[in-house]
Amino acid sequence: MGTPHNEAREGQIAKTVLMPGDPLRAKFIAETFLENPVQFNTVRNMFGYTGTYKGKQVSVMGSGMGMPSIGIYSYELFNFYGVETIIRIGSCGSYQPDVHVRDVIIAQAASTDSSWGTQYVSRGTLSACASYELIEKAVDAAKKLNVPYHVGPICSNDVFYGVDGDAWKKWAKMGHLGVEMESYALFCNAAYLGKKAACLLTVSDSFWGEPETTAEERQNSFTQMMEIALEIA
């Protein structure tokens, strides 16, 4: 067994996968939180590991940046490896003044400037939503862990260095909490394949001028978000 992007064999990947964008963050989670982690993928250095957390088998694998990348990896996990649940854990920029750096966002739904959803519907706009069961569990876990959290819609954008510097204000006006680049495709894949998906994001920077986190902090220090994801896995 295997795909062009994943060398794992049958049975090496758990039914629930945590999916950070950065493969080094996947390595950190496996080495920090999982018992007896075993690496199942090194193709393109998109590291994947399976171990146990509080007695339950859990996998963690990087997704890369952007919807095309997470679209490939999540589709293969869902469709070829029998994965039932993927929980994206990543970083984002805050669109709201009361959503602060290092707060956690539990995504309710994802809007996008991408054309990704047009493959599913010939007319109209597809709304991509997280699984309510996972949202509810994430809220409960955040409360128990005393983590500052926010629940609401986010944006999954195709462009990181956009030419319209004020475009974010329109999304903020519509109540969107922050911006990242992957969740819309993940939610669509889950809906299309009858699977479950969620997204937990740690705010790494703010459009309201708060000091942003460093790359090293994003890789190693977003542990509260990781613990929430592991608790609901």
Residue pairs with C-beta under 8 A, 6 or more apart in sequence:
1 8
1 9
1 10
1 80
2 8
2 9
3 76
3 80
4 43
5 43
5 44
5 46
5 72
5 73
5 76
6 40
6 41
6 43
6 46
6 48
6 73
6 76
6 77
6 80
6 81
7 40
7 41
7 42
7 43
8 40
8 41
8 48
8 81
9 40
10 81
12 38
12 40
12 50
13 40
13 48
13 50
13 59
13 61
13 77
13 81
13 82
13 83
14 50
14 57
14 58
14 59
14 83
15 57
15 82
15 83
15 84
15 85
16 56
16 57
16 58
16 59
16 83
16 84
16 85
16 86
16 87
16 233
17 58
17 59
17 60
17 61
17 77
17 83
17 85
17 86
17 87
18 26
18 29
18 58
18 59
18 60
18 61
18 86
18 87
18 89
18 226
18 229
18 230
18 233
19 26
19 60
19 61
19 62
19 63
19 70
19 73
19 74
19 86
19 87
19 88
19 89
19 186
20 26
20 29
20 60
20 62
20 63
20 88
20 89
20 90
21 62
21 63
21 64
21 65
21 70
21 90
21 91
21 182
22 62
22 218
22 219
23 45
23 46
23 47
23 61
23 62
23 64
24 47
24 62
24 219
25 62
25 89
25 218
25 219
25 220
25 222
26 47
26 48
26 49
26 60
26 61
26 62
27 47
27 49
28 219
28 220
29 49
29 60
29 226
30 37
30 39
30 47
30 49
30 51
30 60
31 37
32 223
32 226
33 53
33 226
33 227
33 230
34 49
34 50
34 51
34 52
34 53
34 58
34 60
35 51
35 52
35 53
36 51
36 52
37 49
37 50
37 51
38 49
38 50
38 51
39 47
39 48
39 49
40 48
40 49
40 50
40 59
41 47
41 48
41 61
46 61
46 62
46 63
46 64
46 73
47 61
47 62
48 59
48 60
48 61
48 62
49 59
49 60
49 61
50 57
50 58
50 59
51 57
51 58
52 58
53 230
53 233
54 230
56 233
58 230
58 233
59 83
61 73
61 77
62 73
63 69
63 70
63 73
63 74
63 88
63 182
63 186
64 70
64 73
65 181
65 182
66 158
66 181
66 182
67 112
67 114
67 116
67 156
67 158
67 181
67 182
67 184
67 185
68 185
69 182
70 88
70 182
70 185
70 186
71 116
71 185
71 186
71 189
74 86
74 185
74 186
74 189
74 190
74 197
75 189
75 193
77 83
77 86
78 86
78 189
78 190
78 193
78 195
79 193
83 195
84 195
84 196
85 131
85 134
85 195
85 196
85 197
85 198
85 233
86 186
86 190
86 195
86 196
86 197
86 198
87 134
87 197
87 198
87 199
87 200
87 229
87 232
87 233
88 182
88 183
88 186
88 197
88 198
88 199
88 200
89 199
89 200
89 201
89 202
89 222
89 225
89 226
89 229
90 180
90 182
90 199
90 200
90 201
90 202
91 180
91 201
91 202
91 203
91 204
91 213
91 218
91 222
92 105
92 154
92 178
92 179
92 180
92 201
92 202
92 203
92 204
93 168
93 178
93 179
93 180
93 203
93 204
93 205
93 206
93 207
94 100
94 101
94 103
94 177
94 178
94 203
94 205
94 206
94 207
94 208
94 210
95 155
95 168
95 171
95 172
95 176
95 177
95 178
95 179
95 207
96 150
96 172
96 177
96 178
96 208
97 208
99 105
99 150
99 177
99 178
99 203
99 206
100 148
100 203
100 206
100 210
101 203
101 204
101 205
101 206
101 210
101 211
101 212
101 213
102 148
102 202
102 203
102 213
103 148
103 149
103 150
103 202
103 203
104 142
104 147
104 148
104 149
104 150
104 200
104 201
104 202
104 203
104 224
104 225
104 228
105 149
105 150
105 151
105 152
105 154
105 177
105 178
105 200
105 201
105 202
105 203
106 135
106 138
106 139
106 142
106 149
106 150
106 151
106 198
106 199
106 200
107 130
107 152
107 153
107 154
107 183
107 198
107 199
107 200
107 201
108 129
108 130
108 135
108 151
108 152
108 153
109 127
109 128
109 129
109 130
109 153
109 154
109 187
110 128
110 129
110 130
110 153
110 154
110 155
110 156
110 183
110 184
110 187
110 199
111 127
111 128
111 153
111 154
111 155
111 156
111 171
111 174
111 176
111 184
112 128
112 155
112 156
112 157
112 158
112 184
113 155
113 157
113 158
113 159
114 156
114 157
114 158
114 184
114 185
116 184
116 185
116 188
117 125
117 126
117 128
117 184
117 188
118 126
120 126
120 188
120 192
126 188
128 156
128 183
128 184
128 187
128 188
128 191
129 187
129 191
130 183
130 187
130 197
130 198
130 199
131 190
131 196
131 197
131 198
133 196
134 196
134 197
134 198
134 232
135 151
135 198
137 231
137 232
138 149
138 198
138 200
138 228
138 229
138 232
139 149
139 151
141 227
141 228
141 231
141 232
142 149
142 228
144 231
145 224
145 227
145 228
145 231
147 224
147 225
147 228
150 177
152 175
152 176
152 177
153 174
153 175
153 176
153 177
154 176
154 177
154 178
154 179
154 180
154 183
154 199
154 201
155 168
155 171
155 176
155 178
155 179
155 180
156 179
156 180
156 181
156 182
156 183
156 184
156 185
157 179
157 180
157 181
158 181
160 181
168 179
168 207
171 179
172 207
178 201
178 203
180 199
180 201
182 199
183 199
186 197
186 199
187 197
187 199
189 195
189 197
190 196
190 197
198 232
200 225
200 228
200 229
201 225
202 218
202 222
202 224
202 225
204 212
204 213
204 217
204 218
205 212
205 213
206 212
213 221
